[in-house]
């Protein structure tokens, strides 16, 4: 009698292979897209004091719009934080800055007044920021009519050229870049 070759499913190999690939893809997804690493705590009280100081210096300028720019390395207040999963967020806009020489990707968020806020990043961005980079982590806070606008600037202008060469669209990485950093505020 002729022996019949049985497929992998009957030899018991399909389940371990499926579990391996499932865990691998889950780990890659978390590394690239999950905002679980706290990169910065935004001290709203200190920001308000800086706004007031700027207003006092520009008291004669009615068109003055205060803005606080925070430029620091990644060594400040980092770590995995459960608030990155449970706090609220309100995304406003994202895109590339208008500078012709060095265009950086930005993400805008709204934070209600008198709420604590944190900036959370994906493990991929946290790893990239930890490495030696020419462009440090930067965020800007400016007042709006009903709260604050926080703009996170991700200095990755190098991505546009490979996107243009490979895909023909310089914005091909926007979806991934938009998910790299997020501002969360207490509910």
N, C-alpha and C positions, 0 to 999 in steps of 0.2 A: 504494500500500500504506500502511496505517495504521501510525504509529509507536507502539510500546508503551512506556508509562511504566515504567521500571525502579525497583524499590525502592532505598532507601539502601544496602543491603548490596551491591548490584551496582555502585554508583557509587564504592565505596571510602570512604565516609564513616562507616560504622558502626564500624570499628576505631578511628579517632581519637576519636570520641565516647565509645566504651566505655572507652578508656584514660583520657580526661579525667575522666569520672565516677568511674572506679575509683580514680584517684590522689586525687581530691578527697575521696571518702569515706574513704580510708585516712588522709589527713592529718587529717580531722576526728576519726576514731576515735583516732588517736595523741594528738591535742591534748586530748581529753576523758578517755580511759581509760588511757593508757599511763603507768605510774609509772616515769619515767626521770630525773627531776630530783631530785638529792640536796638536801634542804632542811635537814637537820640531822644531825650525828653525835652519837650519845648516848654520852657519856663515862661508862661504867659504873663505873670506878674512883672518879671524883668523886662519882657518885651514892651509892656505898657509903659514902664518907666522910661525906656529908651525912646518910645514914641513921643512922650511928653517932653523929654529933653530936646528932641529934634524940633518939635513945635515951638519951644521957647527960643531956640536959635533962629528959626525962620518966621518969627511972629509978624514980620512986615510983608511976607510973601503969601498972598491969599491962595495961590495955586499949588502950594507945597503939599506933597503927598508923602507922609512918613513911610519908611521901609527899613526894616532891620535885616541885615545880611549876616548869617552865621556861617563862618568858614572854618571848619575844624577837621582834623584827621579823624579816623575811625576809632581811636583809642578811648573815646569818651562815652561811658555809659552804655556798653554793649551787653548782649546776652539774650538768651531765649526768654520770652516773656509771654505769659498766658493772655495778657491784655491785648496782644496783637491779634488774637483770635476772637476775643469777646467784645471789644470796644467797637463803636460805630465809626463809619467813615462816609465822607461825601466827596466824591471825585468831581472836579469841575471841568478840567481840560488837560490836554497833553499835546506835545508837539515838539518842534525844533525851534531853537532861538533864531532870530533873524540875522545874526551876524554872518557875514559872508566868509570871513576868514576861518572861524572856529565855531561851528554850529554845535550846540549841546542840546541834549534831550531834556525837556522839563515836564513835570507833572504838577498840576495845581489841585489843591484841596481846600475845602471850606472847614473852618473850626468855629463853632458857636462861641459867643463871649462867655467868659468865666468858666470854661471847661479845661480840664487838664488834657494835654495832647502829647502823643509820642509818635515818632517816626519808626516804622517797622520796615525791614528789608527782607528780601529772600536770602537764603544761605549763599546763593551764587554771588549776589552783589556784596554781601558781607565779606565773602572771601576775596573778591576783587578789590574792595576798599582796604582790606587789611594788607594786601600786597603793595609794593612800592608803585605808586602811580604819580603821574605828573599833575593830575587834576584832583584836588581834594574834595571831600564831601561838602556840599554847599546847599543851604536852604535859605529862603527869604520869607519874611513874614510882613504882611502889610494889612492895615485895617480896611475893613469894608463897612458898609452901612449897618450890617447885622452881625458882625463877628470879625473873623480874620481869614485872609487868604494865605495859605502856606504853599510856596513853590519849591519843589525839590528839583535841583539841577543835577542830572546824571551826566558826567563828562565822558561821553562815549562817541564822540564825533567820528572815531575811526571805523564805526560800523557802517556808515553810509556808503563808503566806497566799495567794500566787498558786496554789499547788497546790490548796488548799481551794476557791478560786474556780473554777479551770479544770476540775479533775478531780472535786472533791468528796472528795478524800482528802488530808489534810495530809502524808502520808508518801510522796507520789508520786515525790519526788526521792531517796529513800533509796538506791536502787540506784546512781545516779550519784554521790552523796555518798560512799558506801562505797568507791568506787574512786578517790577523789581523793588519798588519802594512805595509805601502807602502811609498816609497820616491817619492815625486813629485818635478818637477823642472819647472821653468817658460818657457813657449813656446818660 
